[in-house]
Amino acid sequence: MAFPSHVSIVEVGPRDGLQNEKQLVTTADKLTLINMLGDAGLTRIEAGSFVSPKWVPQMADSGDIFKQLTRKQGVQYSALTPNMKGLDAALEAGVEEVAVFGAASESFSQKNINCSISESLSRFEPLIEKAKALNIPVRGYVSCVMGCPYEGKIAPKAVADVSETLLDMGCYEISLGDTIGTGTPGATKALMDEVLNAIPVSKIAAHFHDTYGQALVNLYTAMEYGVAVIDSAVSGLGGCPYAKGASGNVATEDVVYMLNGMGITSNVDMDKLLDTSRFVQSVLGRPPVSKVATALLAK
C-alpha cells in the first residue's frame, strides 16, 4: 500500500455544499464562487444540480449557472442529474460532465428516491447510455457507504455491489460517500478491503463528511490504499440534513493543508483558496467550519 504522489480534488461546495443552505445564494454570488475556485487551481468543480426545484430550491438556477459560467481552460464543470429530465436540462445548459447517485442502503434509497437500490440503478441505464452516446462522462455516487440514518451500519459488500454495478453501467469513477460522517479509520479499512475486490482503486473517489470529525483520518486511511481522488467543499460548506447542527463536507482547506504536509501535490493555491473561503462566508454571514481557514485567516 502506497500513498499517491498527487491527489485530484473534486470541489463540491457549489452543489453539495450550498444545496442545504436555508438562505438562497444569488446566481451572481455562485458564479463568483465557482470562478474563484477555478482561479485557486481546482480543476474539477461540481457547479450545480438538475433536480426538481421543489425539492432543492437552492439549485433552481443551475441552468443559468452553466449558461453564464466563464469556463476556465482545463477545468471540468459537472452537475448532478438524477433522471432523464435532469440530463436533458443539463445538456440544454451545456453541461460537459454529469453525475448520478445511488445508495448502499435500501432504507435510504426508499426514503430519498422512493424506490429500491436495484430500481434506482435500472433508472440510470438509459441516462448513462444517452450521455455516453454524446461523449458526456458520467460519475457515479454511492451514498451511505459507512452508515445510514435509518439502518445504522452498512455492510461493505453492499457498497461493493452497487459500485461494481455503476462501473459496469458506464460510470468512469465511483465516489464513495460517507453521507452522515459516522465512518472511522477501521470502517474505512473494512470498506476499502471489500470494494477493491470489486473495482480498481483508480476508479474510486472518497467523499467523506466530517460530521463526527473523522473525515481527515478516514481520507488518510483511503489514501493508504492508493485512493487519489477526494471530494471536498471550500470552507466546509454543507450541513448534514440527518444530524442537526453537524457539519457536512470535509473542508477543502483542511484537505489541502494535510496533503501539503504529506508532500502530496494537489495544485491548489492555499492563499487563493482562503480568499474564496472568506468570500463565501461573507455571503453566508458566518465563520468557516474549516479548522485551517479559521487558524490561517486569524493571522
Helices and strands as residue ranges (DSSP letters): E 8-11, I 13-17, H 27-39, E 44-49, G 57-59, H 62-68, E 76-80, H 84-92, E 97-103, H 106-113, H 117-133, E 138-143, H 156-169, E 173-178, H 185-195, G 201-203, E 204-208, H 215-224, E 229-232, G 234-236, H 252-261, H 270-284, H 291-297
